[in-house]
Amino acid sequence: MIVEYAGGMKPIAHDRGLQAVGDQPEHGGGEGTAMTPTKLFIASLAMCVGIFVLYLAKRHEMPFENMRIEVNHQMAQ
């Protein structure tokens, strides 16, 4: 994986021909065009948990078509 600076406050991660773009909100000096790196990190944790839930659901033949994970977070002071 390679992460490069793409101008403004945008990092772009490249891996296997895919990319994930981050950006800061306007009040943080960015353009607000993508999730912040912090939100991408939180989303990746939720997706990781979701994958394990899907594996278990498939293994035990449980329905999962409408599965949804809701994540709330709060930044520490």
Backbone torsions as a table, in degrees:
resi	resn	phi	psi	omega
1	MET	NA	140.4	176.6
2	ILE	-126.5	133.5	174.3
3	VAL	-112.9	126.0	-179.5
4	GLU	-122.6	157.3	176.6
5	TYR	-86.0	127.6	-176.0
6	ALA	-114.8	24.6	-179.7
7	GLY	92.3	160.7	-178.2
8	GLY	57.7	-124.8	177.0
9	MET	-122.6	37.1	-175.2
10	LYS	-106.5	113.7	166.0
11	PRO	-94.2	144.8	175.2
12	ILE	-127.0	124.5	177.0
13	ALA	-96.2	131.8	179.0
14	HIS	-115.9	133.4	177.6
15	ASP	-156.4	124.1	177.1
16	ARG	52.2	38.1	179.1
17	GLY	81.4	1.8	178.7
18	LEU	-107.0	162.5	176.6
19	GLN	-144.7	150.4	174.2
20	ALA	-124.0	125.6	-176.4
21	VAL	-106.1	136.7	174.1
22	GLY	-118.5	160.6	176.3
23	ASP	-159.3	157.1	174.8
24	GLN	-95.1	153.8	175.0
25	PRO	-67.1	165.7	-178.1
26	GLU	-57.2	-40.0	-180.0
27	HIS	-68.6	-12.5	177.4
28	GLY	-103.4	12.2	177.9
29	GLY	93.7	0.0	179.2
30	GLY	-102.0	-163.8	179.9
31	GLU	-108.7	-7.3	-179.5
32	GLY	69.2	27.7	-175.8
33	THR	-90.0	-6.8	-178.8
34	ALA	-152.4	170.3	175.3
35	MET	-62.7	150.0	174.9
36	THR	-70.6	157.2	176.0
37	PRO	-55.3	-35.8	177.6
38	THR	-62.9	-44.8	179.8
39	LYS	-68.3	-34.6	175.2
40	LEU	-63.0	-38.6	178.0
41	PHE	-63.6	-47.0	179.5
42	ILE	-62.6	-42.7	178.4
43	ALA	-62.5	-39.7	-179.2
44	SER	-65.7	-35.8	175.8
45	LEU	-64.8	-43.8	179.2
46	ALA	-64.1	-40.5	178.7
47	MET	-65.8	-37.0	178.3
48	CYS	-62.6	-46.8	176.5
49	VAL	-60.1	-43.6	-179.6
50	GLY	-59.9	-40.0	179.0
51	ILE	-62.1	-42.7	178.3
52	PHE	-64.4	-39.3	177.2
53	VAL	-63.1	-42.3	178.3
54	LEU	-62.1	-43.7	176.8
55	TYR	-57.2	-46.1	-179.7
56	LEU	-66.0	-42.3	179.6
57	ALA	-61.4	-43.8	179.3
58	LYS	-65.5	-42.9	-178.7
59	ARG	-60.8	-37.7	-177.2
60	HIS	-100.9	13.9	176.4
61	GLU	52.8	45.4	177.7
62	MET	-99.9	146.8	178.5
63	PRO	-68.2	142.8	-179.4
64	PHE	-142.3	4.2	-173.3
65	GLU	-57.1	-35.3	-177.9
66	ASN	-104.3	22.0	-178.9
67	MET	-62.6	141.8	178.9
68	ARG	-148.1	137.4	177.5
69	ILE	-114.7	125.4	177.8
70	GLU	-108.0	128.3	-176.4
71	VAL	-120.0	129.7	172.2
72	ASN	-116.3	142.3	178.4
73	HIS	-143.0	160.9	178.1
74	GLN	-141.0	132.4	178.9
75	MET	-76.0	134.7	176.8
76	ALA	-69.1	151.4	178.9
77	GLN	-75.7	NA	NA
